[in-house]
Every structure is written in C-alpha cells, then in structure tokens.
Amino acid sequence: MPNSCYPDDRTIGHTSRSNRVIFSLLLPLVMLSGCGQSEPTITQIDPPEPGGSLNVVTRNSATTYYLDRHGNPAGPEHDLVEAFADANDWEVEWTLAESTSGVLQSLQGGEQQLAAAGLTHLPSRDEHFRQGPTHTDIVEQLVCHRDMRPMPRQVEEMAGVDIRVTEDSSYAAKLQSLVNQHTGIDFEEDPRTTEILLTEVAEKRIDCTVADSNIVQLVRRHFPHLEVAINLTSGDRLGWYLPANQQALANMADRWMATPEGQESINEVQQRYYAYISEFDFVDLRALNRRIDERLPDFLDLFLEAQEETGMPADLLAALAYQESHWDPQAVSPTGVRGIMMLTQNTAQSLGVDNRLNPAASIDGGARYLADRHQRLPDNLPEPDRTYLALASYNIGRGHVLDAQKLAQELGKDPNSWEDMKEVLPLKADKRYYPQTRYGYARGYEPVHYVQRIRNYQDVIAPAMQWLPLSAGEP
C-alpha cells in the first residue's frame, strides 16, 4: 500500500444488539488531515468507559461479518469483537465498508476505534495504524480455474498469467514483491472483493487471483473448479488494526486475546466457522452442484412446505436429504431404509407414511421426525448445538445419543455441547465404555461425520435456494 490516504468509500453501520442501522458518508479525501505530510505528535485517546460504545469497521463476507438466516449478525470477526466488548461491558457500533480499502480509509478517517476485517499485518499498514492482536493463521494462495493449462505450479510460471487482486490488499503487496524479483509477472488491482474475484476465476473471466486460505476454504465449496495453484506465503496471521491514537485500546485487546477467555473465543470461532469444513472431493462437490441444478428444483417447494409445518429450516432439510439419498426419491439401501429421506419401515409407520418412495410423504415424514428429535432435547440447550444433536439422533437413534450424553457427564464434559459430544459419541464403539451404557455398542463416529457432511452441504445449498425456481409439482 502506498504511503498516502485511502480512497473514499461508503459504509453502512449496524448496532449489533439493538439491530439499529445507521448510514454515514466518510469525510472526503481532501479533508483528511496530515495526508501526504509528516505526522504531528499523536495525542492518545482513552478506551471507552464501561457501558460505552466501541466503534468497529468491517466488511461483509463469510470470514468477517454477515447476517445469518435469522437476520442476526454472525461471522468470525463479529464473534471475536463481541466477546472482547462483552468482557469490557461495551456495546458495539458496527460499520460496514464495501472493501478492504474502505475499511482502512474509514479507520484513518478517525471515526472508528477498531478495524476487524480479516486484515493481514503489513509494514505498510503499520506506518498508519496500531497493530492489534492476531487470531487466525492463513496462507496466501494463487487460485486458478481447474481447467487452466498450463497450470502455474511455481512462481516463475506466473509470467503472462492474467492475475487480478483486490486493491490495497496484502495480496497486491505480495505480488508487487514478486514483480520486483521476477521477469514477466504482472497483475491488476481491482476494486471488487476477493470473493467476487474468485467467482470470476470460477467462471473463467480471469485466469487467477490471490486469496487467504480461509476464504478459499469456504468459497471453493460453491465453486469446485477453483484450484490452489501455489502457496505464495509460508504463513501469515490475520488480526485487528486500530488508529495510531488508540494505543491503550490496542493494549487492552492484546491482553484480552492472550487470556484464557480470549483463547477460548478464538477456539469457538474456529470450531463454528472452519473446523467442520472437510476437504470436499472434487467429484463429490461437482456432483452436488450439478444436482442442485438438476434435482433440487423438483423438491424445493416440498422442503419449503416442510419448513412451514415443522419449523425446521428448508436448507437444512435439503442438506439432510442430500446426505441420505442424493435427492433420489427411489433410493433403497441394503438395510431396507428407503426414499429421499431414507426412512426405516418402523419410523415411517410411526409417522403415518404409507409410501416411503413418495417424495412428498418422505420429506414431510423426515421433517417431522427431525423436529421430534429436536423437540425432545432439553429446553435450555442452545443453538446450534441443539440442531447438531438432533441430527445425530436422526442418524444413530435417540437412545445412543442419550447414552453418550450420560457418558459425557461421567467424563466431566458438557452433554449439551456439540464440541464435547463429538469426542464422546465415538466412545460408543469403544469396548472400554459401551458395555456400561444402556443401549450398548454403536458406530458412534458415524454421527460425527454425518453432521459434518450435512453442515458442509447446507452451506453450499443455502445460497442456491435463493434463486432456484419452485417446482411445478411432484417429479
């Protein structure tokens, strides 16, 4: 990034707890004091008082801040900042910038106290801002289309490749260093976000882009033709930045992030947003995206109707059905379960489902069965753990889940925490433990993978359901 002021950007602010939306236009570039001049002595500002507000700028993305299906703020940066604010009795005033450049310009404009937007710590940024704590390990990766020939596998082979990256990003800084060291490498800075540029690569509009590995990990589930060509760095850390006059707040953030509470918050973020994401097999993910186009429209209205009847999210039901049958209403397993929701004969009878191969009856029955598993869990069990345990019960049976919850208590673990139950459920296959349980042996590792796969599928299916047409009737 050059030693100059950042370009103007519009921002939209959100107050997380009151869900109040504010609109603000950042000061024009010409009004930024000290631009292009030697900096005056910096007068330090005290952090907010308890009960006060912390002004934080970020940007919309799956790795920073977004609104979930219920309209509630979520995202890795959101959760970490909220935990930090809670520890200090602050409310958070969120401002959304359209780009990394906008985040940095907003921070330099003096209106924000903290930038939490998946920012890599760079010497060029350190010239303008105070470093905050870091929280996520990433690698910067050159990402190209899977069909690109020849695929660059070494830095020298990047010569002549059409590479575009988000402007004022750490990727631009890295590529500039490569341009200075190698002949023929060139790149273009683009005002669009990294996520959009990855989409451009997937649709073959550009050859390659550069992105952090955590962004690539999330985006390539939707675009299986994206391929990591080269790791351009051996490892970087994402973290926060603060204005130069916020040294005391930076120190508070550093101290909090190093505490057991801060480290637990980082761990919770990793578990919620990244740890469950397995490496999709390319063929499997390609098949999912193909079936979203070819099969899901035939059943979309049935999933939506089941959501209305049971309260179970339609995208969750669609992901569950894909895990069970790949949306094949005629599916039959060697053990006798059948239909798009793969119901057993006994379960179907208990639900009043006469024909398991009828997709409407199967989806309705499967949704009611999952809702029953969900309802039978303790009232004080929070989401998303409640849904994950309900899915485990759908897969392995309620009795085995109850066994595992009791075993968790005996082992000093939380029976209502999916993170703890992921460790305990496999013990149902361990002869040191299952003989003492009421329902005995079970392949307890299966529901752990089952839930993980459904979460992966749901993340790919959910956005697609926003634009798919409803079916005209039963297939």
Residue pairs with C-beta under 8 A, 6 or more apart in sequence:
1 104
1 122
1 124
1 125
1 168
1 172
1 173
2 124
3 124
3 127
4 35
4 36
5 29
5 32
5 35
5 36
5 105
5 108
6 101
6 102
6 104
6 105
6 108
6 168
7 29
7 101
7 102
7 105
7 168
8 26
8 28
8 29
8 105
9 26
9 97
9 98
9 99
9 101
9 102
9 105
9 106
10 25
10 26
10 97
10 98
10 102
11 24
11 26
11 57
11 95
11 96
11 97
11 98
11 102
11 106
12 21
12 22
12 23
12 95
12 96
13 21
13 22
13 23
13 24
13 93
13 94
13 95
13 96
14 20
14 21
14 22
14 73
14 94
14 95
14 96
15 21
15 22
15 91
15 92
15 93
15 94
16 73
16 78
16 82
16 91
16 92
16 94
17 91
17 92
19 71
22 93
24 95
24 111
26 102
26 105
26 106
26 109
26 111
27 109
27 111
29 35
32 108
32 109
34 40
39 244
42 244
42 245
43 245
44 245
44 246
44 247
44 248
45 245
45 246
45 248
45 249
46 248
47 88
47 113
47 246
47 248
47 249
47 252
48 54
48 88
48 90
48 113
50 88
50 89
50 90
51 89
51 90
52 90
52 91
53 90
53 91
53 92
53 93
54 81
54 85
54 88
54 90
54 91
54 92
54 93
54 113
54 114
55 93
55 95
55 111
55 112
55 113
55 114
56 81
56 92
56 93
56 94
56 95
56 112
56 113
56 114
56 115
56 116
57 94
57 95
57 96
57 97
57 103
57 106
57 107
57 111
57 112
57 114
57 115
57 116
57 117
58 64
58 65
58 75
58 77
58 78
58 81
58 94
58 95
58 96
58 97
58 103
58 115
58 116
58 117
59 65
59 96
59 97
59 98
59 99
59 100
59 102
59 103
59 117
59 193
60 66
60 96
61 75
61 118
61 193
61 194
61 195
61 215
62 75
62 195
62 215
62 218
62 219
62 273
63 75
63 76
63 77
63 118
63 212
63 214
63 215
63 218
63 273
64 75
64 76
64 77
64 78
64 116
64 117
64 118
65 73
65 74
65 75
65 77
65 78
65 94
65 96
65 116
65 117
66 73
66 74
66 75
66 78
67 73
67 74
68 74
69 313
69 315
69 462
73 94
75 273
76 118
76 136
76 269
76 273
76 274
77 116
77 117
77 118
78 94
78 116
79 265
79 268
79 269
79 272
80 116
80 135
80 265
80 266
80 269
81 92
81 114
81 116
82 92
83 261
83 262
83 265
84 253
84 256
84 257
84 262
84 265
85 91
85 92
87 256
87 261
87 262
88 252
88 256
95 106
95 111
95 112
97 103
97 105
97 106
97 117
98 193
99 166
99 167
99 168
99 191
99 192
99 193
100 117
100 119
100 166
100 167
100 168
100 169
101 166
101 167
101 168
101 191
103 115
103 117
103 119
104 115
104 119
104 125
104 128
104 129
104 168
104 241
106 112
106 115
107 115
107 129
107 241
107 242
107 243
108 128
108 129
108 243
110 243
112 243
113 242
113 243
113 246
113 249
114 132
114 240
114 241
114 242
114 246
114 249
114 253
115 129
115 240
115 241
115 242
116 240
118 136
118 212
118 214
118 215
118 238
119 125
119 170
119 238
119 239
119 240
119 241
120 138
120 140
120 170
120 212
120 236
120 237
120 238
120 239
121 131
121 134
121 236
121 237
121 239
121 241
122 170
122 173
124 173
125 241
128 244
129 241
129 242
129 243
129 244
130 241
130 242
130 243
130 244
130 246
130 247
130 250
131 239
131 240
131 241
131 242
131 250
132 239
132 240
132 241
132 242
132 250
132 253
132 254
133 239
133 240
133 253
133 254
133 256
133 257
133 258
133 262
134 237
134 238
134 239
134 240
135 237
135 238
135 239
135 240
135 257
135 266
135 269
136 214
136 237
136 238
136 239
136 266
136 270
137 235
137 236
137 237
138 212
138 213
138 214
138 235
138 236
138 237
138 238
139 212
139 213
139 231
139 232
139 233
139 234
139 235
139 236
140 170
140 171
140 174
140 210
140 211
140 212
140 213
140 231
140 232
140 233
140 236
141 210
141 211
141 212
141 213
141 216
141 228
141 229
141 230
141 231
141 232
142 152
142 158
142 163
142 208
142 209
142 210
142 228
142 229
142 230
142 231
142 232
143 198
143 201
143 208
143 209
143 210
143 211
143 216
143 220
143 226
143 227
143 228
143 229
144 151
144 152
144 161
144 201
144 207
144 208
144 226
144 227
144 229
145 201
145 202
145 204
145 207
145 225
145 226
145 227
146 224
146 225
146 226
146 227
146 282
147 204
147 225
148 207
148 208
148 227
148 229
150 157
151 227
151 229
152 158
152 161
152 208
152 229
152 230
153 229
153 230
154 230
155 178
155 182
155 185
155 230
155 232
156 182
158 178
158 182
158 184
158 185
158 208
158 230
159 182
159 183
159 184
159 185
160 184
161 185
161 207
161 208
162 188
162 206
162 207
162 208
163 175
163 185
163 186
163 187
163 188
163 206
163 207
163 208
163 209
163 210
164 187
164 188
164 189
164 190
164 197
164 200
164 206
164 209
165 171
165 172
165 175
165 187
165 188
165 189
165 190
165 194
165 197
165 209
165 210
166 172
166 189
166 190
166 191
166 192
166 193
166 194
166 197
167 189
167 190
167 191
168 189
169 189
169 194
170 236
171 194
171 209
171 210
171 211
172 187
172 189
174 210
174 232
174 233
175 185
175 187
175 210
178 185
178 232
179 185
179 186
179 187
190 197
192 200
194 209
194 211
194 212
194 215
195 215
195 219
197 206
197 209
197 211
198 209
198 211
198 215
198 216
198 219
198 220
198 223
198 226
199 219
199 223
200 206
200 209
201 207
201 208
201 209
201 226
202 223
202 225
202 226
208 229
210 232
211 219
212 236
212 238
213 228
213 231
214 238
214 274
216 226
216 228
217 274
217 277
218 277
218 459
219 226
220 226
220 280
221 277
221 280
221 285
221 456
221 459
221 460
222 289
222 460
222 463
224 280
224 282
224 285
224 286
224 289
225 286
240 253
242 249
242 250
242 253
256 262
257 263
257 266
271 419
272 384
276 451
276 452
276 455
276 456
277 455
277 456
277 459
278 452
278 453
278 456
280 456
285 460
287 326
288 322
288 457
288 460
288 461
289 460
291 322
291 326
291 327
292 460
292 461
292 464
292 468
295 326
295 327
295 328
296 318
296 327
296 461
296 464
296 465
296 468
297 468
297 469
297 470
297 471
298 327
298 359
298 471
298 474
298 475
299 318
299 321
299 327
299 329
299 340
299 359
299 363
299 471
299 475
300 314
300 318
300 465
300 468
300 469
300 470
300 471
301 470
301 471
302 359
302 360
302 363
302 364
302 471
303 314
303 315
303 317
303 318
303 321
303 363
303 367
304 314
304 470
305 364
306 312
306 314
306 317
306 363
306 364
306 366
306 367
306 368
307 313
307 314
307 317
307 367
309 364
309 367
309 368
310 367
310 368
310 370
310 371
311 371
312 367
312 370
312 371
312 374
314 465
315 458
315 461
315 462
315 465
316 387
316 454
316 458
317 363
317 366
317 367
317 370
318 327
318 457
318 458
318 461
318 465
319 454
319 455
319 457
319 458
319 461
320 341
320 366
320 370
320 391
320 394
320 454
321 327
321 340
321 341
321 363
321 366
322 457
322 461
323 450
323 453
323 454
323 457
324 331
324 340
324 341
324 342
324 366
325 331
325 339
325 340
325 341
325 342
327 340
328 340
329 339
329 340
329 357
329 358
329 359
329 362
329 475
330 339
330 357
331 338
331 339
331 340
331 342
332 338
333 342
336 344
336 345
337 343
337 344
338 356
338 357
339 348
339 356
339 357
339 358
339 359
339 362
340 359
340 362
340 363
340 366
341 362
341 363
341 365
341 366
341 367
341 369
343 351
343 353
343 356
343 362
343 365
343 366
343 369
345 356
347 365
347 369
348 354
348 356
348 365
351 365
351 368
351 369
352 365
353 361
353 362
353 364
353 365
354 361
355 361
356 362
356 365
358 474
359 474
359 475
360 474
369 394
370 390
370 391
370 394
373 390
373 391
373 393
373 394
373 398
374 386
374 387
374 390
376 393
376 398
377 386
377 389
377 390
378 416
380 416
381 389
381 416
382 416
384 418
385 416
385 417
385 418
385 421
388 418
388 421
388 451
388 455
389 401
389 416
389 418
389 421
391 447
391 450
391 451
391 454
392 401
392 421
392 425
392 447
392 448
392 450
392 451
393 401
395 446
395 447
395 450
395 451
396 425
396 428
396 442
396 443
396 444
396 446
396 447
396 450
397 439
397 442
399 438
399 439
400 425
400 428
400 439
400 442
400 444
401 425
401 447
402 438
402 439
403 428
403 434
403 437
403 438
403 439
403 442
404 415
404 421
404 424
404 425
404 427
404 428
404 437
404 444
405 415
405 416
405 421
405 424
406 415
406 437
407 424
407 427
407 428
407 433
407 437
408 414
408 415
408 420
408 421
408 424
409 415
411 424
413 420
413 421
413 423
413 424
414 420
415 421
415 424
418 451
422 448
424 444
425 444
425 445
425 447
425 448
426 444
426 445
426 448
427 433
427 434
427 444
428 434
428 437
428 441
428 442
428 443
428 444
429 441
429 442
429 443
429 444
429 445
434 440
434 441
434 442
